[in-house]
Amino acid sequence: MSNPSSRSALKTVDNIAVAIASNWLNVFLVGYGIWVLLPFTTPFLMQIGWTLPANLLYALYSLFCHQLPERSLFFFGDKLMYSFQEIAQYWPTNNPIILRQFVGNEELGWKMAWSDRMISVYGGVWLAGLLWAALGPKRAPRLSLFWWIVIGVAPLGIDGVSHMLNDIVAGTSGLGFRDTNTWLVALTGNVLPADFYQGDALGSFNSWARWLSGFLFAFASVFALFPIIGGSMDDTARDAERQLSRIAAREQQNKPQA
């Protein structure tokens, strides 16, 4: 560390580490917030004719979301969500890879680049992060990793895997066990309206299951993992500050005596 240029570079790195580690939550909320909110802009971009940036966002976020239109929200149309049968009138295909490419039209409105589940999962993490920041590390409740799995991971896993198996077996036929939910009809004695049991529309069981399991996962993840991340960042900041103190002491020792 005797080389002045090496010390200068190391000080710069340590100062950056201290700044980021000390303000990691603000950095996360701003950076992640921008990332998680951009898909909400796609319907508005399409509506005003800015199709190029909208299509770039659709393509980018397709890496993180299936974007199936029957499980996504639409804006500037008659409804917030449409069934597969309604979408098939404009985009007739049974291939999910092609189906996900449908972004909407002037009749149905324009699709968000997030599906409903991804809104609850990704958006839920951001909302939970805001709540965690408002409460502060000392007042915010803390979940153990066991309860994170029970409350957050298990419901999302059960719902997500069952949907995936349903889609593999039944495709877009609408006859799969998660399409008709006949098991739920039998379990509840068929006391609820038919549109609650079938399909993916807002207010249906499938819709509620995706929204609730996503938000449960998001909030459980924040209140289980953020304390761990915060502790690690505190350690990183302290280590960098000690390194800066050692560099300052060495520079003081090497300073020419008057």
Buried (B, 14 or more C-beta within 10 A) or exposed (E): EEEEEEBEEBBEEBEEBBEBBBEBBEBBBEEBBEBBEBBBBBBBBBBEEEEEEBBEBBEEBEEBBBBBBBBBBBBEBEEBBBBBEBBBEEBEBEEEEEBBBBBBBEEBBBBBBBBBBBBBBBBBBBBBBBEBBEEEBEEBEEBEEEEBBEBBBBBBEEBBEBBEEBBEEBBBEBEBBBBBBEEBBEEEEEEEEEEBBBBBBEEBBBBEBBBBBBBBBBBBBBBBBBBEEBEEBBEBBEBBBEBBEEBEEEEEEEEEEE
